[in-house]
Amino acid sequence: MIYAILIIYIAIVFLGSLRGSTDASKTPEGYFLANRNLGTWALFFTILATNFSAFYFLGFAGAGYRVGYSHYVMMSLGTAFAAISFYILGSKIWELGKEHGFITPAELIYHQTGSKILRWIFALVMLIFTFPYLALQIIGAGYILENITDGAIPYFWGASILTLFTIAYVWIGGMKSVAKTDMKQGVLMIVLMLAAVIVISNSLGGLTAANQAVFETKPDLFSREGTGNLFTDKKWFSLLIFWIFCIPMFPQIFMRFYIAQDVSTLKKSALLYGLIPLFISILPVIVGVLGHISFPELAGKDTDQILPKMLAAHCPEWFAGMVMTGALAAFMSTLDSQLLALSTIVTRDFVLPLKKNISLRQQVLVGRIWVIVFAMVGLLIAAQPFDTIDDMGRLAFGGLAILFPTTFVTIRWGGIRPIFCLASILVGEILLIGFYTKKISSDWLFGFDSAIVVLFVCFAIILIGKLYHSISQRKD
């Protein structure tokens, strides 16, 4: 039954990608940006499906198991607040992209600053720090297939199968195919996750009774601070505002600001994005919390598999297969966008400047080749995953968020020398890695999350650069 569900789902997605390819242009704008012609709902669902991925299905459930309901409040509000930056940056990015024909984020930065070095550093940071998040999707697919087939499809084989399938439809249809696929997968993801919560909670005597049973043994899971007092007031502040700076800097999200039909479409999609996470973020967290009833002793990587474990324990086989198909939809809807975004960056920001006579058709071919390359690199990373999905996500998110101050000042303020933007990015990444690897003492964080402290330093460098530029102009 499970195999039949998976085969039917893969066939439907693949046929959808073929239809997308018949409409897709053979030009870089057509392949990489769907000819900048997505409407409100298509844009909203492709942003939603692209952002809510393995980190949502497995990561949220695992965090719910480890930390409790406070993870929902922090993530749902923080993610909703990202809609603010969609308005502040997204509308301006759309206007500049439409006017000048930008396809990648670094093309915009280069136009605003005139610095080739800054363009390459900006693009390189996006490449490097998207890899952990890309690998996270592949890892999630491997976990899911291994669990729902009871080990018949081993972890790495499952990860490889879904990666090859994703490569196939991205190669065929580009952004048009990805956007159409994301819309279907976004709806499927939400509906099936809601159904999973209903079925699992009912099998445990109802949602209220199940939560009461967990509360009696693990009351910290229901506290504002979470298990082990993880979310102090300073951590709450850090993580609530962090997503404003982080989410727009995902290359796959940044590039979606280019593909709206018009700026009104982008703003409507941003509003929807601000509302929906408040509802859907709670669903996997509930499953994670209730997981303490059936699997009370999980730790480390095993906590990230609480969702498939709960489905296997409390749901009919056919239903578990359906829900895990929804999870696979979430993984692929992010993986396809990441592969396309990264291949676009390499093609436009590294290959094209060095080989200016490359034709439009050749640009598309180069992009397709790099889709394969990046997928293989993601598989290599997935072969040795981090301790938890949350760990992988946080490293990727922090590294990308450091690009926000440079993006903001070059788009909204202007009037700054590129050297200060370079300093902001390089100093920020060094500090972030230093805190992540514990080479820099956490005493310097003063109780805040490391990403927020590093962002403060990055913004300070940008402000110094802005002040220096203003003083220089007055002297002239």
SVG drawing of the C-alpha trace seen along z (x, -y; Angstrom):
<svg xmlns="http://www.w3.org/2000/svg" viewBox="-11 -70 49 74">
<polyline fill="none" stroke="black" stroke-width="0.4" points="0.0,0.0 2.8,-2.5 4.7,-1.8 1.5,-2.3 0.9,-5.7 4.5,-6.8 4.5,-5.7 1.1,-7.5 2.4,-10.7 5.7,-10.7 3.8,-10.1 1.4,-13.0 4.3,-15.4 6.3,-14.3 3.4,-14.8 2.9,-18.2 6.5,-19.1 6.2,-18.1 3.2,-20.4 5.3,-23.2 8.1,-22.6 5.8,-23.1 5.1,-26.6 8.6,-27.5 10.7,-29.7 14.1,-28.5 15.6,-31.8 17.3,-32.4 14.2,-34.5 11.9,-31.7 13.9,-28.8 15.1,-30.6 12.2,-33.0 9.1,-31.7 9.1,-34.9 8.3,-37.0 4.6,-36.2 3.3,-34.5 0.0,-35.5 -0.9,-36.0 -1.8,-32.4 0.9,-30.7 3.5,-33.1 2.2,-32.6 2.2,-28.8 5.7,-28.6 7.1,-30.8 5.3,-28.8 6.2,-25.3 9.8,-26.5 10.2,-27.6 8.3,-25.0 10.4,-21.9 12.0,-19.1 12.7,-21.7 8.9,-21.9 7.8,-18.3 10.7,-16.6 12.5,-19.6 9.4,-21.1 8.2,-17.7 11.6,-16.9 11.9,-20.3 8.4,-19.8 9.6,-16.5 12.7,-18.1 11.5,-21.6 7.7,-21.7 5.0,-24.1 7.2,-27.2 8.9,-26.2 5.6,-26.7 5.0,-30.2 8.6,-31.3 8.6,-29.8 5.1,-30.8 5.4,-34.4 9.0,-34.7 8.2,-33.3 5.1,-35.5 7.2,-38.6 9.3,-37.8 6.4,-39.2 7.6,-42.6 10.8,-42.3 8.9,-41.0 7.3,-44.4 10.4,-46.4 12.8,-44.6 10.7,-42.5 8.8,-45.3 12.0,-47.2 13.8,-44.1 10.9,-43.4 11.0,-47.0 14.8,-46.9 14.6,-43.4 11.9,-44.4 13.6,-47.6 17.1,-46.1 16.3,-42.4 18.1,-41.0 17.9,-37.2 20.1,-36.5 20.5,-38.4 24.1,-39.2 23.3,-40.9 21.3,-43.4 24.0,-44.0 26.6,-44.5 24.3,-47.1 23.8,-49.0 27.5,-49.1 29.6,-48.5 31.8,-46.0 32.6,-42.7 34.3,-41.4 31.2,-42.1 29.1,-40.4 31.2,-37.3 31.4,-37.2 27.7,-37.7 27.0,-34.9 29.5,-32.6 28.0,-33.1 24.6,-32.2 26.1,-29.0 28.0,-27.9 25.3,-28.4 22.5,-27.0 24.2,-23.7 23.4,-22.5 19.7,-23.5 19.7,-21.7 21.2,-18.6 18.6,-18.8 15.9,-18.1 17.7,-15.1 18.3,-13.7 14.6,-14.2 13.6,-12.2 15.9,-9.4 14.5,-9.2 10.9,-9.2 11.4,-6.4 13.4,-4.3 10.7,-4.6 7.6,-4.1 9.1,-1.1 10.2,0.4 13.8,0.3 13.2,2.0 14.5,-1.2 17.6,-2.1 18.2,-5.8 20.8,-6.7 19.0,-4.8 15.8,-6.7 17.6,-10.0 19.2,-9.2 16.0,-8.1 14.1,-11.3 17.1,-13.5 17.3,-12.0 13.5,-12.4 13.8,-16.1 16.7,-16.6 14.5,-15.2 11.6,-17.6 13.8,-20.7 15.9,-19.8 12.7,-19.6 10.7,-22.6 12.8,-25.1 11.0,-27.7 7.7,-27.2 7.6,-23.6 8.8,-24.2 6.1,-26.8 3.3,-24.6 4.6,-21.7 5.0,-23.8 1.4,-24.9 0.1,-21.3 2.7,-20.2 1.9,-23.1 -1.8,-22.3 -1.0,-18.6 1.5,-19.3 -1.0,-21.4 -4.0,-19.1 -2.1,-15.8 -0.3,-17.3 -3.7,-18.4 -5.1,-15.0 -2.2,-13.4 -2.7,-15.4 -6.4,-14.4 -5.8,-10.7 -2.9,-10.5 -4.6,-12.5 -7.8,-10.5 -5.9,-7.2 -4.5,-8.5 -7.9,-9.3 -8.3,-12.8 -6.1,-15.9 -7.0,-17.2 -6.6,-13.8 -3.3,-13.1 -1.9,-16.5 -3.0,-16.0 -1.1,-12.7 2.1,-14.3 1.7,-17.2 1.6,-14.9 5.1,-13.5 6.7,-16.4 5.2,-19.7 8.2,-21.7 7.0,-20.9 4.1,-23.3 6.1,-26.1 7.0,-29.4 10.7,-28.6 10.5,-25.0 12.4,-22.0 15.6,-23.0 14.6,-26.7 15.9,-27.0 13.9,-30.1 15.0,-32.8 13.7,-36.3 16.8,-37.2 16.5,-34.1 12.8,-34.8 13.7,-38.3 16.5,-36.9 14.5,-34.2 11.4,-36.3 13.2,-38.9 15.8,-36.7 13.5,-35.4 12.9,-39.0 16.5,-39.1 16.9,-35.5 14.1,-34.3 14.4,-36.9 18.1,-36.0 17.4,-32.4 18.4,-32.6 15.3,-30.6 13.1,-33.2 15.0,-36.3 14.6,-35.2 10.9,-34.8 10.6,-38.5 11.6,-38.8 8.9,-36.5 5.7,-38.2 3.4,-39.7 3.5,-43.0 4.3,-44.6 0.7,-44.3 0.8,-40.5 4.0,-40.4 2.4,-42.4 -0.7,-40.2 1.4,-37.1 3.4,-38.6 0.2,-39.2 -0.9,-35.6 2.5,-34.4 2.3,-36.4 -1.0,-34.7 -0.7,-31.0 2.3,-30.1 0.3,-31.0 -1.9,-28.0 0.2,-25.4 3.3,-25.7 1.5,-24.1 0.7,-20.8 4.0,-19.0 4.8,-20.4 1.7,-18.7 2.8,-15.4 6.3,-15.9 4.9,-16.6 2.5,-13.7 5.4,-11.5 6.4,-11.3 3.4,-9.0 4.6,-6.3 8.3,-6.9 9.4,-8.5 13.2,-7.9 14.3,-9.3 17.4,-11.5 19.6,-13.2 19.0,-12.3 16.2,-9.9 14.0,-12.8 13.8,-14.1 12.1,-10.8 9.2,-11.2 6.7,-12.1 7.2,-8.9 7.4,-6.8 4.1,-8.2 2.4,-7.6 3.7,-4.0 2.5,-3.4 -1.0,-5.1 -2.2,-5.2 -3.2,-2.6 -0.4,-1.8 -2.2,-3.5 -2.7,-6.7 0.9,-6.8 1.9,-6.5 -0.3,-9.4 1.1,-11.7 4.7,-10.8 4.0,-11.5 3.0,-15.0 6.3,-15.2 8.2,-14.2 6.2,-16.9 7.6,-19.4 11.1,-18.2 11.0,-18.3 9.3,-21.7 12.3,-23.2 15.0,-21.0 13.9,-21.9 13.9,-25.6 17.3,-25.4 18.8,-23.5 17.4,-25.9 18.5,-29.0 22.1,-27.8 22.5,-26.7 21.2,-30.2 23.8,-31.9 26.7,-29.9 25.6,-30.4 24.9,-34.2 27.4,-35.3 30.4,-33.2 30.2,-31.6 28.6,-34.5 31.0,-37.2 34.0,-35.0 32.4,-33.9 30.3,-36.9 29.6,-35.4 27.7,-32.4 24.3,-32.2 20.9,-32.3 20.4,-28.6 23.8,-27.8 23.1,-29.6 20.1,-27.4 22.1,-24.3 24.9,-25.4 22.2,-25.9 20.8,-22.5 24.2,-20.9 24.8,-22.7 21.5,-21.4 23.0,-17.9 26.3,-19.0 24.7,-20.6 22.3,-17.7 25.3,-15.4 27.1,-17.6 23.9,-17.7 23.9,-13.9 27.5,-13.8 26.6,-16.0 23.6,-13.9 25.8,-10.8 27.1,-12.2 24.2,-14.4 24.5,-16.7 23.3,-15.7 19.8,-17.1 17.9,-18.8 17.7,-21.9 21.5,-22.1 21.8,-22.0 19.1,-24.5 20.5,-27.0 23.9,-27.0 22.4,-27.7 20.0,-30.3 22.6,-32.3 25.1,-32.3 22.5,-33.7 21.0,-36.3 24.4,-38.0 23.7,-39.2 20.7,-41.2 22.5,-44.4 24.3,-44.7 21.1,-44.0 19.2,-46.6 21.7,-49.4 22.4,-48.9 18.7,-48.8 17.0,-51.2 19.8,-53.6 22.6,-53.6 25.6,-55.8 28.1,-53.4 31.5,-52.1 31.5,-48.4 34.5,-47.8 32.1,-48.3 29.7,-45.8 32.5,-43.3 33.7,-43.9 30.1,-43.3 29.8,-40.0 33.2,-38.6 33.4,-39.6 29.9,-38.3 30.6,-34.9 33.8,-34.5 32.1,-35.4 29.1,-33.1 31.4,-30.1 33.4,-31.0 30.4,-30.8 29.0,-27.7 32.3,-25.8 32.7,-27.2 36.0,-28.8 34.6,-32.0 33.2,-31.9 29.4,-32.2 30.1,-34.7 30.3,-37.3 26.6,-36.6 25.3,-38.1 22.5,-35.5 21.3,-36.4 21.3,-34.0 24.6,-34.1 23.0,-35.0 21.4,-38.2 24.7,-39.3 26.5,-38.8 23.8,-40.7 24.2,-43.6 27.9,-43.7 27.2,-43.5 24.7,-46.4 27.2,-48.4 29.8,-48.1 27.2,-49.1 26.2,-52.2 29.9,-53.2 30.2,-52.9 27.1,-55.0 28.4,-57.6 31.8,-57.7 30.2,-58.2 28.1,-61.1 31.1,-62.8 33.1,-62.3 30.3,-63.9 30.2,-67.0 33.9,-67.5 33.7,-67.3"/>
</svg>
